[in-house]
Amino acid sequence: MKKLVYIGNFLNKDQTYQSASDLLVDSLCTRDYTIEKSSNKRNKVIRIIKITVAIFNNRNTTKVLLIDVFSTLNFYQALWAKGLAKWLKIPHVLILHGGSLPHRIKQNQLLSKYLFKNASAIVAPSFYLKEAVEKEGYRVVYIPNMLNIINYPFKMRSVLKPHLLWVRAFDKTYNPQMAIEVLIELLKTYPEARLTMVGPDKDGSLQACKKLVNKYSLNDSVRFTGALTKADWHLVAQQHDIFINTTTVDNTPVSVMEAMALGLPVVSTEVGGIPFLLEDGVNALLCESANAVSMANQINKLLEDPILVHDLSANARKKVEQFDIELVQKKWIELINNV
């Protein structure tokens, strides 16, 4: 068995959501690897201590150190892990995350240079992040986030109902209030329009959404489920016809990939890495960021054109089949073995 140490934010032990990092760990653990993850501690000081101990204790047995790189304060966590890897001479692979990472790199050019220099490999799950980091002069390997396609039953919808599904954490970055504003626009034409919002509250945005619902007397039209397991929100998806993604910053959101796999036609803002995943008029419809009218207009196109719905859904499913776990797993194994 080969030993790997994975430095990231494994904070979901008490939640229902499985992150892309969790999926990668589970995948590699089935292929002759043992993986020590660090850390699942929310306190940043304790987390750094745990990360330091994990790296140091496994310094002589670790084949590769995997390090998640985010654009938030956890960017500095990656810097710390990189420094330890360099000091202890452990091969290390950087895994890029987050639609705001290109901005972070521009803001912190010296630290970014230190982070990326002499890494054994740099992996991007999207061509958006790949291009952004390659512009800085570094070679980046594209390995997409993975889905176990067999777990996503495809449902082809013909005549749509204006039943919208939104799946994300309630965070201002993802602009959840826009989903309600879109519903308000749709209700002008479709009084039967409905919206279900799935996800945990992160920064108080859930309460802001509920206040908006009360303000416009939408309690019969909007449903908040809270966080759901993957299986449960997939069941909810079967009762909906359109998936909306309202984010203001993004990379390649797994929830959008899952919606594509399930056959839900997707309408999304065209921000960050979204246009690298979704092609307007081919496998989804795109609209302006923070523009509820623009998104509502795109939804109207779907409601009026069954042929467009069929084509978008079929093409979306083909797209995400490229991210099947077996295909992506092979790419990771090849990279790790080469390192």
Residue pairs with C-beta under 8 A, 6 or more apart in sequence:
1 32
1 33
1 34
2 32
2 33
2 34
2 63
2 336
3 33
3 34
3 35
3 36
3 58
3 61
3 62
3 63
4 28
4 33
4 34
4 35
4 36
4 62
4 63
4 64
4 65
4 66
4 336
5 35
5 36
5 38
5 54
5 55
5 58
5 62
5 65
5 66
6 21
6 24
6 25
6 35
6 36
6 37
6 38
6 65
6 66
6 68
7 38
7 39
7 51
7 54
7 55
7 65
7 66
7 67
7 68
7 77
7 78
7 81
8 21
8 37
8 38
8 66
8 67
8 68
8 95
9 19
9 21
9 39
9 68
9 70
9 74
10 19
10 21
10 22
10 37
10 38
10 39
10 40
11 40
11 42
12 18
12 19
12 22
13 40
15 200
15 227
16 227
16 228
16 229
16 230
16 232
17 200
17 227
17 230
18 230
19 254
20 97
20 125
20 145
20 146
20 254
21 68
21 95
23 145
23 146
23 325
24 146
24 332
25 35
25 37
27 146
27 325
27 328
27 329
27 332
28 35
28 329
28 332
28 333
28 336
29 35
31 329
31 333
33 336
36 54
36 58
38 47
38 50
38 51
38 53
38 54
38 55
39 46
39 47
39 50
39 51
39 54
41 47
41 50
44 73
44 77
47 77
48 77
48 80
51 77
51 80
51 81
52 80
52 84
55 62
55 65
55 81
55 84
55 85
55 88
55 90
56 84
56 88
59 88
59 90
62 90
63 91
63 336
63 339
64 90
64 91
64 92
64 93
64 120
64 336
64 339
65 81
65 85
65 90
65 91
65 92
65 93
66 92
66 93
66 95
67 78
67 81
67 82
67 85
67 92
67 93
67 94
67 95
68 74
68 78
68 95
68 97
69 75
69 78
69 94
69 95
69 96
69 97
69 101
69 115
70 77
70 78
70 97
70 98
70 101
71 97
71 98
71 99
71 100
71 101
71 103
71 104
72 98
72 100
75 104
75 108
75 111
78 94
78 115
79 111
79 114
79 115
81 92
82 92
82 94
82 114
82 115
82 119
84 90
85 91
85 92
86 118
91 120
91 339
92 119
92 120
93 119
93 120
93 121
93 122
93 123
93 335
93 336
93 339
94 115
94 116
94 119
94 121
94 122
94 123
95 123
95 125
96 122
96 123
96 124
96 125
96 129
96 133
96 140
97 125
97 129
97 251
98 104
98 249
98 251
99 128
99 247
99 249
99 250
99 251
99 271
99 272
99 273
100 249
100 272
101 129
101 132
101 251
102 129
102 132
102 133
104 112
105 112
105 132
105 133
105 136
112 136
113 136
116 122
116 133
116 136
116 138
119 138
120 339
121 141
121 335
121 338
121 339
122 133
122 138
122 139
122 140
122 141
123 140
123 141
123 142
123 143
123 335
124 130
124 133
124 140
124 141
124 142
124 143
125 142
125 143
125 144
125 145
125 251
125 252
126 142
126 144
126 251
126 252
126 273
126 276
126 277
127 142
127 273
127 276
128 251
128 252
128 272
128 273
128 275
128 276
129 140
129 251
129 273
130 140
130 141
130 142
133 140
134 140
141 335
143 328
143 331
143 332
143 335
144 252
144 322
144 323
144 328
145 252
145 254
145 257
145 323
145 328
146 323
146 324
146 325
146 328
146 329
147 254
147 257
147 258
147 261
147 320
147 323
147 324
147 325
148 324
148 325
149 261
149 320
149 321
149 323
149 324
149 325
152 234
152 258
152 261
152 262
153 234
153 262
154 261
154 262
154 263
154 317
155 238
155 262
155 263
155 264
156 263
156 310
156 313
156 314
157 241
157 263
157 264
157 265
157 309
157 313
158 306
158 309
158 310
159 306
160 241
160 242
160 265
160 302
160 303
160 306
160 309
161 192
161 241
162 186
162 190
162 192
162 193
162 194
162 241
162 242
162 299
162 303
163 193
163 194
163 196
163 239
163 240
163 241
163 242
164 179
164 182
164 183
164 186
164 193
164 194
164 195
164 196
164 240
164 241
164 242
164 243
164 244
164 299
165 195
165 196
165 198
165 236
165 237
165 240
165 242
165 243
165 244
165 259
165 264
166 176
166 179
166 195
166 196
166 197
166 198
166 199
166 243
166 244
166 245
166 246
167 197
167 198
167 199
167 233
167 243
167 255
167 258
167 259
168 174
168 176
168 198
168 199
168 245
168 246
168 247
168 253
168 255
169 199
169 200
169 201
169 202
170 176
170 197
170 199
170 200
170 201
170 202
170 203
170 204
170 205
170 206
170 209
171 202
171 203
171 205
172 203
172 205
173 247
173 248
173 249
174 205
174 246
174 247
174 248
175 246
175 247
175 248
175 269
175 289
175 290
176 197
176 199
176 205
176 206
176 208
176 209
176 246
177 205
177 208
177 209
177 212
178 246
178 290
178 292
178 295
179 195
179 197
179 209
179 244
179 246
180 195
180 209
180 212
180 213
180 216
180 218
180 222
181 212
181 292
182 195
182 244
182 246
182 292
182 295
182 296
182 299
183 193
183 194
183 195
183 218
183 221
183 222
184 216
184 218
184 292
185 292
185 293
185 295
185 296
186 193
186 296
186 299
186 300
187 193
187 221
189 300
190 303
193 221
194 221
194 222
194 223
195 221
195 222
195 223
196 222
196 223
196 225
196 236
196 240
197 209
197 222
197 223
197 224
197 225
198 225
198 226
198 227
198 228
198 233
198 236
199 226
199 227
200 226
200 227
201 207
206 224
209 224
210 224
212 218
213 219
213 222
225 233
225 236
228 236
230 258
234 258
234 262
237 243
237 259
237 262
237 264
238 262
240 264
241 264
241 265
242 264
242 265
242 266
242 267
242 299
242 302
243 256
243 259
243 264
243 265
243 266
243 267
244 266
244 267
244 268
244 295
244 299
245 253
245 255
245 256
245 266
245 267
245 268
245 269
245 274
246 268
246 269
246 295
247 253
247 268
247 269
247 271
247 272
247 274
248 269
248 271
248 289
248 290
249 271
249 272
250 269
250 271
250 272
250 273
250 274
251 272
251 273
252 273
252 274
252 276
252 277
256 266
256 268
256 274
256 277
256 278
257 277
257 320
257 323
259 266
260 266
260 283
260 284
260 316
260 317
260 319
260 320
261 316
261 317
261 320
261 321
263 313
263 316
263 317
264 313
265 284
265 285
265 302
265 309
265 312
265 313
265 316
266 278
266 283
266 284
266 285
266 312
266 316
267 284
267 285
267 286
267 287
267 295
267 298
267 299
267 302
268 274
268 278
268 284
268 285
268 286
268 287
269 286
269 287
269 288
269 289
269 290
269 291
269 295
270 278
270 280
270 286
270 287
270 288
270 289
271 289
274 286
275 286
277 319
278 284
278 286
280 286
281 312
282 312
282 315
283 312
283 315
283 316
283 318
283 319
284 312
284 316
285 298
285 299
285 301
285 302
285 312
286 298
287 294
287 295
287 297
287 298
288 294
301 308
302 308
302 309
302 312
